[in-house]
Amino acid sequence: MELLVRLLREFESDYNRMLREGVASVVKRFEVISSYAHGKRVRVTNGTESYLGTTAGLGPEGLLQVERDDGRVVTVIAGDVAEAR
C-alpha cells in the first residue's frame, strides 16, 4: 500500500508540474532519469520493419528518438524497443 501511495504522490507532483510549466518540463525530467533515453543500443521492431540504432533522447511529445545505423534519426511512435545484444 505504501508503494501505491508513493506512486500516486509522484504522479500528482508531475501532473501539477505539467499544468504549471507544460509538458516539456515533465518530458525533460523523465529523459534525465531514464536509462534508455540516450546512448542505448537498441533494436526497434514495428509492424513493417526491424532496425538497429542508438537512442537519441526524447522528442517534445515524449516520444523516443533513435538514430538508426544509416544515420537517420527517427521517432518511435509504436513498436517494440529492446536492448540490442
N, CA, C and O atoms as CSV, one atom per row, in Angstrom:
chain,resi,resn,atom,element,x,y,z
A,1,MET,N,N,0.816,-1.193,0.000
A,1,MET,CA,C,0.000,0.000,0.000
A,1,MET,C,C,0.865,1.264,0.000
A,1,MET,O,O,0.537,2.249,-0.662
A,2,GLU,N,N,1.971,1.225,0.749
A,2,GLU,CA,C,2.857,2.390,0.802
A,2,GLU,C,C,3.413,2.719,-0.577
A,2,GLU,O,O,3.532,3.888,-0.943
A,3,LEU,N,N,3.750,1.694,-1.330
A,3,LEU,CA,C,4.275,1.917,-2.673
A,3,LEU,C,C,3.244,2.614,-3.548
A,3,LEU,O,O,3.582,3.546,-4.279
A,4,LEU,N,N,2.015,2.183,-3.485
A,4,LEU,CA,C,0.950,2.808,-4.265
A,4,LEU,C,C,0.786,4.273,-3.885
A,4,LEU,O,O,0.623,5.124,-4.759
A,5,VAL,N,N,0.825,4.573,-2.611
A,5,VAL,CA,C,0.706,5.959,-2.145
A,5,VAL,C,C,1.862,6.791,-2.684
A,5,VAL,O,O,1.656,7.915,-3.142
A,6,ARG,N,N,3.076,6.251,-2.633
A,6,ARG,CA,C,4.241,6.981,-3.154
A,6,ARG,C,C,4.109,7.231,-4.653
A,6,ARG,O,O,4.402,8.326,-5.133
A,7,LEU,N,N,3.666,6.212,-5.390
A,7,LEU,CA,C,3.491,6.372,-6.837
A,7,LEU,C,C,2.449,7.438,-7.162
A,7,LEU,O,O,2.653,8.258,-8.057
A,8,LEU,N,N,1.348,7.426,-6.444
A,8,LEU,CA,C,0.294,8.414,-6.691
A,8,LEU,C,C,0.759,9.823,-6.345
A,8,LEU,O,O,0.421,10.774,-7.049
A,9,ARG,N,N,1.522,9.966,-5.283
A,9,ARG,CA,C,2.059,11.295,-4.935
A,9,ARG,C,C,3.025,11.796,-6.002
A,9,ARG,O,O,3.002,12.970,-6.373
A,10,GLU,N,N,3.865,10.906,-6.486
A,10,GLU,CA,C,4.808,11.286,-7.542
A,10,GLU,C,C,4.057,11.662,-8.818
A,10,GLU,O,O,4.396,12.645,-9.478
A,11,PHE,N,N,3.048,10.885,-9.157
A,11,PHE,CA,C,2.228,11.197,-10.325
A,11,PHE,C,C,1.572,12.563,-10.162
A,11,PHE,O,O,1.568,13.367,-11.094
A,12,GLU,N,N,1.020,12.825,-8.986
A,12,GLU,CA,C,0.369,14.111,-8.732
A,12,GLU,C,C,1.362,15.260,-8.861
A,12,GLU,O,O,1.034,16.311,-9.414
A,13,SER,N,N,2.563,15.062,-8.357
A,13,SER,CA,C,3.599,16.087,-8.461
A,13,SER,C,C,3.934,16.376,-9.926
A,13,SER,O,O,4.005,17.536,-10.332
A,14,ASP,N,N,4.141,15.322,-10.715
A,14,ASP,CA,C,4.443,15.506,-12.137
A,14,ASP,C,C,3.269,16.134,-12.882
A,14,ASP,O,O,3.464,16.986,-13.749
A,15,TYR,N,N,2.073,15.720,-12.551
A,15,TYR,CA,C,0.882,16.283,-13.193
A,15,TYR,C,C,0.770,17.780,-12.899
A,15,TYR,O,O,0.499,18.569,-13.804
A,16,ASN,N,N,0.974,18.172,-11.651
A,16,ASN,CA,C,0.918,19.595,-11.293
A,16,ASN,C,C,2.030,20.383,-11.970
A,16,ASN,O,O,1.812,21.518,-12.393
A,17,ARG,N,N,3.227,19.793,-12.080
A,17,ARG,CA,C,4.330,20.450,-12.789
A,17,ARG,C,C,3.953,20.653,-14.255
A,17,ARG,O,O,4.224,21.706,-14.832
A,18,MET,N,N,3.328,19.643,-14.851
A,18,MET,CA,C,2.912,19.759,-16.248
A,18,MET,C,C,1.896,20.885,-16.421
A,18,MET,O,O,1.967,21.638,-17.392
A,19,LEU,N,N,0.963,21.003,-15.496
A,19,LEU,CA,C,-0.032,22.072,-15.583
A,19,LEU,C,C,0.616,23.447,-15.454
A,19,LEU,O,O,0.224,24.387,-16.145
A,20,ARG,N,N,1.602,23.566,-14.575
A,20,ARG,CA,C,2.275,24.852,-14.354
A,20,ARG,C,C,3.256,25.205,-15.464
A,20,ARG,O,O,3.272,26.334,-15.955
A,21,GLU,N,N,4.082,24.218,-15.859
A,21,GLU,CA,C,5.227,24.502,-16.720
A,21,GLU,C,C,5.111,23.933,-18.129
A,21,GLU,O,O,5.931,24.245,-18.992
A,22,GLY,N,N,4.104,23.107,-18.367
A,22,GLY,CA,C,3.937,22.499,-19.677
A,22,GLY,C,C,4.528,21.102,-19.739
A,22,GLY,O,O,5.267,20.677,-18.851
A,23,VAL,N,N,4.188,20.407,-20.796
A,23,VAL,CA,C,4.601,19.015,-20.982
A,23,VAL,C,C,6.119,18.884,-21.052
A,23,VAL,O,O,6.678,17.901,-20.566
A,24,ALA,N,N,6.786,19.858,-21.649
A,24,ALA,CA,C,8.237,19.766,-21.845
A,24,ALA,C,C,8.987,19.566,-20.536
A,24,ALA,O,O,10.006,18.875,-20.512
A,25,SER,N,N,8.508,20.152,-19.455
A,25,SER,CA,C,9.208,20.008,-18.174
A,25,SER,C,C,9.155,18.569,-17.670
A,25,SER,O,O,10.133,18.074,-17.112
A,26,VAL,N,N,8.039,17.905,-17.858
A,26,VAL,CA,C,7.906,16.514,-17.423
A,26,VAL,C,C,8.721,15.599,-18.342
A,26,VAL,O,O,9.362,14.659,-17.873
A,27,VAL,N,N,8.695,15.872,-19.641
A,27,VAL,CA,C,9.480,15.085,-20.596
A,27,VAL,C,C,10.959,15.203,-20.260
A,27,VAL,O,O,11.674,14.200,-20.249
A,28,LYS,N,N,11.424,16.414,-19.985
A,28,LYS,CA,C,12.836,16.635,-19.660
A,28,LYS,C,C,13.223,15.870,-18.399
A,28,LYS,O,O,14.282,15.245,-18.353
A,29,ARG,N,N,12.381,15.913,-17.386
A,29,ARG,CA,C,12.663,15.199,-16.136
A,29,ARG,C,C,12.765,13.694,-16.389
A,29,ARG,O,O,13.675,13.041,-15.879
A,30,PHE,N,N,11.843,13.145,-17.166
A,30,PHE,CA,C,11.880,11.719,-17.474
A,30,PHE,C,C,13.134,11.375,-18.270
A,30,PHE,O,O,13.756,10.339,-18.039
A,31,GLU,N,N,13.503,12.245,-19.205
A,31,GLU,CA,C,14.679,11.998,-20.033
A,31,GLU,C,C,15.942,11.923,-19.175
A,31,GLU,O,O,16.829,11.110,-19.435
A,32,VAL,N,N,16.017,12.767,-18.162
A,32,VAL,CA,C,17.186,12.790,-17.282
A,32,VAL,C,C,17.302,11.502,-16.466
A,32,VAL,O,O,18.408,10.997,-16.272
A,33,ILE,N,N,16.180,10.964,-15.988
A,33,ILE,CA,C,16.245,9.783,-15.123
A,33,ILE,C,C,16.157,8.460,-15.880
A,33,ILE,O,O,16.362,7.400,-15.289
A,34,SER,N,N,15.855,8.504,-17.172
A,34,SER,CA,C,15.694,7.275,-17.955
A,34,SER,C,C,17.044,6.672,-18.333
A,34,SER,O,O,17.948,7.382,-18.774
A,35,SER,N,N,17.172,5.376,-18.159
A,35,SER,CA,C,18.401,4.694,-18.575
A,35,SER,C,C,18.393,4.389,-20.078
A,35,SER,O,O,19.421,3.992,-20.626
A,36,TYR,N,N,17.269,4.565,-20.741
A,36,TYR,CA,C,17.149,4.268,-22.168
A,36,TYR,C,C,17.154,5.506,-23.054
A,36,TYR,O,O,17.255,5.370,-24.274
A,37,ALA,N,N,17.051,6.687,-22.501
A,37,ALA,CA,C,16.845,7.882,-23.322
A,37,ALA,C,C,18.024,8.225,-24.223
A,37,ALA,O,O,17.823,8.682,-25.348
A,38,HIS,N,N,19.235,8.018,-23.757
A,38,HIS,CA,C,20.419,8.419,-24.537
A,38,HIS,C,C,21.463,7.309,-24.564
A,38,HIS,O,O,21.780,6.703,-23.541
A,39,GLY,N,N,21.984,7.062,-25.750
A,39,GLY,CA,C,23.152,6.210,-25.890
A,39,GLY,C,C,22.961,4.721,-25.693
A,39,GLY,O,O,23.943,3.995,-25.540
A,40,LYS,N,N,21.736,4.251,-25.692
A,40,LYS,CA,C,21.475,2.816,-25.511
A,40,LYS,C,C,21.330,2.168,-26.885
A,40,LYS,O,O,20.558,2.633,-27.723
A,41,ARG,N,N,22.068,1.107,-27.102
A,41,ARG,CA,C,21.982,0.359,-28.363
A,41,ARG,C,C,20.708,-0.479,-28.330
A,41,ARG,O,O,20.521,-1.296,-27.428
A,42,VAL,N,N,19.824,-0.273,-29.324
A,42,VAL,CA,C,18.518,-0.928,-29.308
A,42,VAL,C,C,18.157,-1.529,-30.666
A,42,VAL,O,O,18.695,-1.154,-31.708
A,43,ARG,N,N,17.230,-2.469,-30.606
A,43,ARG,CA,C,16.573,-2.988,-31.809
A,43,ARG,C,C,15.118,-2.556,-31.714
A,43,ARG,O,O,14.447,-2.813,-30.714
A,44,VAL,N,N,14.637,-1.895,-32.763
A,44,VAL,CA,C,13.245,-1.448,-32.827
A,44,VAL,C,C,12.521,-2.328,-33.834
A,44,VAL,O,O,12.986,-2.517,-34.958
A,45,THR,N,N,11.383,-2.861,-33.421
A,45,THR,CA,C,10.565,-3.686,-34.303
A,45,THR,C,C,9.151,-3.134,-34.282
A,45,THR,O,O,8.526,-3.026,-33.227
A,46,ASN,N,N,8.656,-2.785,-35.464
A,46,ASN,CA,C,7.267,-2.318,-35.564
A,46,ASN,C,C,6.541,-3.190,-36.580
A,46,ASN,O,O,7.055,-4.235,-36.977
A,47,GLY,N,N,5.390,-2.784,-36.991
A,47,GLY,CA,C,4.591,-3.605,-37.893
A,47,GLY,C,C,5.176,-3.809,-39.271
A,47,GLY,O,O,4.763,-4.728,-39.979
A,48,THR,N,N,6.134,-2.973,-39.680
A,48,THR,CA,C,6.649,-3.057,-41.042
A,48,THR,C,C,8.135,-3.356,-41.143
A,48,THR,O,O,8.593,-3.808,-42.192
A,49,GLU,N,N,8.905,-3.118,-40.083
A,49,GLU,CA,C,10.350,-3.317,-40.187
A,49,GLU,C,C,10.986,-3.522,-38.817
A,49,GLU,O,O,10.363,-3.331,-37.773
A,50,SER,N,N,12.250,-3.918,-38.869
A,50,SER,CA,C,13.060,-4.061,-37.670
A,50,SER,C,C,14.415,-3.437,-37.987
A,50,SER,O,O,14.977,-3.681,-39.055
A,51,TYR,N,N,14.940,-2.636,-37.070
A,51,TYR,CA,C,16.222,-1.988,-37.329
A,51,TYR,C,C,16.988,-1.773,-36.030
A,51,TYR,O,O,16.422,-1.780,-34.937
A,52,LEU,N,N,18.301,-1.581,-36.189
A,52,LEU,CA,C,19.183,-1.299,-35.067
A,52,LEU,C,C,19.501,0.180,-35.030
A,52,LEU,O,O,19.516,0.852,-36.061
A,53,GLY,N,N,19.754,0.679,-33.839
A,53,GLY,CA,C,20.135,2.070,-33.695
A,53,GLY,C,C,20.536,2.370,-32.263
A,53,GLY,O,O,20.668,1.474,-31.429
A,54,THR,N,N,20.727,3.659,-32.001
A,54,THR,CA,C,21.120,4.130,-30.680
A,54,THR,C,C,20.136,5.192,-30.236
A,54,THR,O,O,19.810,6.102,-30.999
A,55,THR,N,N,19.660,5.079,-29.002
A,55,THR,CA,C,18.682,6.058,-28.531
A,55,THR,C,C,19.304,7.449,-28.504
A,55,THR,O,O,20.466,7.626,-28.139
A,56,ALA,N,N,18.495,8.434,-28.903
A,56,ALA,CA,C,18.983,9.804,-29.063
A,56,ALA,C,C,18.089,10.811,-28.357
A,56,ALA,O,O,17.943,11.942,-28.820
A,57,GLY,N,N,17.492,10.415,-27.246
A,57,GLY,CA,C,16.681,11.341,-26.463
A,57,GLY,C,C,15.199,11.206,-26.736
A,57,GLY,O,O,14.746,10.316,-27.456
A,58,LEU,N,N,14.463,12.120,-26.135
A,58,LEU,CA,C,13.013,12.162,-26.296
A,58,LEU,C,C,12.630,13.426,-27.040
A,58,LEU,O,O,13.224,14.483,-26.829
A,59,GLY,N,N,11.638,13.316,-27.911
A,59,GLY,CA,C,11.122,14.480,-28.612
A,59,GLY,C,C,10.234,15.298,-27.690
A,59,GLY,O,O,9.987,14.891,-26.554
A,60,PRO,N,N,9.751,16.442,-28.155
A,60,PRO,CA,C,8.937,17.325,-27.319
A,60,PRO,C,C,7.654,16.689,-26.796
A,60,PRO,O,O,7.119,17.116,-25.773
A,61,GLU,N,N,7.159,15.668,-27.496
A,61,GLU,CA,C,5.938,14.986,-27.051
A,61,GLU,C,C,6.249,13.831,-26.118
A,61,GLU,O,O,5.334,13.182,-25.611
A,62,GLY,N,N,7.537,13.562,-25.881
A,62,GLY,CA,C,7.944,12.458,-25.028
A,62,GLY,C,C,8.205,11.168,-25.773
A,62,GLY,O,O,8.412,10.128,-25.149
A,63,LEU,N,N,8.199,11.214,-27.103
A,63,LEU,CA,C,8.432,10.009,-27.907
A,63,LEU,C,C,9.930,9.763,-28.073
A,63,LEU,O,O,10.710,10.705,-28.217
A,64,LEU,N,N,10.322,8.499,-28.051
A,64,LEU,CA,C,11.722,8.116,-28.158
A,64,LEU,C,C,12.270,8.425,-29.548
A,64,LEU,O,O,11.626,8.145,-30.559
A,65,GLN,N,N,13.463,9.003,-29.581
A,65,GLN,CA,C,14.186,9.262,-30.821
A,65,GLN,C,C,15.302,8.225,-30.920
A,65,GLN,O,O,16.012,7.976,-29.945
A,66,VAL,N,N,15.455,7.626,-32.092
A,66,VAL,CA,C,16.503,6.632,-32.303
A,66,VAL,C,C,17.292,7.016,-33.543
A,66,VAL,O,O,16.720,7.285,-34.599
A,67,GLU,N,N,18.627,7.040,-33.401
A,67,GLU,CA,C,19.475,7.242,-34.568
A,67,GLU,C,C,19.778,5.866,-35.151
A,67,GLU,O,O,20.480,5.051,-34.551
A,68,ARG,N,N,19.230,5.638,-36.328
A,68,ARG,CA,C,19.431,4.347,-36.993
A,68,ARG,C,C,20.880,4.216,-37.440
A,68,ARG,O,O,21.608,5.206,-37.516
A,69,ASP,N,N,21.288,2.998,-37.734
A,69,ASP,CA,C,22.660,2.763,-38.178
A,69,ASP,C,C,22.995,3.493,-39.470
A,69,ASP,O,O,24.166,3.752,-39.747
A,70,ASP,N,N,21.978,3.829,-40.267
A,70,ASP,CA,C,22.229,4.567,-41.509
A,70,ASP,C,C,22.306,6.074,-41.278
A,70,ASP,O,O,22.454,6.836,-42.233
A,71,GLY,N,N,22.208,6.518,-40.010
A,71,GLY,CA,C,22.357,7.931,-39.677
A,71,GLY,C,C,21.060,8.698,-39.538
A,71,GLY,O,O,21.056,9.800,-38.989
A,72,ARG,N,N,19.959,8.148,-40.020
A,72,ARG,CA,C,18.672,8.843,-39.898
A,72,ARG,C,C,18.187,8.795,-38.455
A,72,ARG,O,O,18.311,7.769,-37.786
A,73,VAL,N,N,17.635,9.903,-37.978
A,73,VAL,CA,C,17.014,9.934,-36.656
A,73,VAL,C,C,15.516,9.797,-36.859
A,73,VAL,O,O,14.904,10.586,-37.580
A,74,VAL,N,N,14.929,8.794,-36.222
A,74,VAL,CA,C,13.502,8.522,-36.373
A,74,VAL,C,C,12.820,8.584,-35.011
A,74,VAL,O,O,13.436,8.356,-33.970
A,75,THR,N,N,11.533,8.899,-35.053
A,75,THR,CA,C,10.708,8.912,-33.851
A,75,THR,C,C,9.974,7.586,-33.763
A,75,THR,O,O,9.304,7.173,-34.709
A,76,VAL,N,N,10.103,6.922,-32.621
A,76,VAL,CA,C,9.413,5.650,-32.413
A,76,VAL,C,C,8.030,5.965,-31.862
A,76,VAL,O,O,7.890,6.360,-30.704
A,77,ILE,N,N,7.016,5.790,-32.693
A,77,ILE,CA,C,5.638,6.064,-32.287
A,77,ILE,C,C,5.009,4.815,-31.685
A,77,ILE,O,O,4.278,4.891,-30.697
A,78,ALA,N,N,5.297,3.665,-32.286
A,78,ALA,CA,C,4.756,2.396,-31.785
A,78,ALA,C,C,5.714,1.289,-32.166
A,78,ALA,O,O,6.426,1.392,-33.165
A,79,GLY,N,N,5.735,0.244,-31.384
A,79,GLY,CA,C,6.583,-0.900,-31.670
A,79,GLY,C,C,7.295,-1.368,-30.424
A,79,GLY,O,O,7.088,-0.838,-29.333
A,80,ASP,N,N,8.135,-2.367,-30.601
A,80,ASP,CA,C,8.925,-2.912,-29.504
A,80,ASP,C,C,10.328,-2.331,-29.572
A,80,ASP,O,O,10.938,-2.279,-30.639
A,81,VAL,N,N,10.830,-1.899,-28.436
A,81,VAL,CA,C,12.197,-1.410,-28.325
A,81,VAL,C,C,12.891,-2.293,-27.298
A,81,VAL,O,O,12.479,-2.362,-26.140
A,82,ALA,N,N,13.954,-2.970,-27.738
A,82,ALA,CA,C,14.686,-3.863,-26.840
A,82,ALA,C,C,16.177,-3.576,-26.950
A,82,ALA,O,O,16.678,-3.194,-28.008
A,83,GLU,N,N,16.865,-3.767,-25.848
A,83,GLU,CA,C,18.308,-3.586,-25.871
A,83,GLU,C,C,18.912,-4.569,-26.865
A,83,GLU,O,O,18.615,-5.764,-26.832
A,84,ALA,N,N,19.765,-4.052,-27.753
A,84,ALA,CA,C,20.408,-4.903,-28.760
A,84,ALA,C,C,21.540,-5.673,-28.105
A,84,ALA,O,O,22.276,-5.146,-27.271
A,85,ARG,N,N,21.661,-6.905,-28.492
A,85,ARG,CA,C,22.718,-7.760,-27.914
A,85,ARG,C,C,23.701,-8.163,-28.966
A,85,ARG,O,O,24.658,-8.880,-28.675
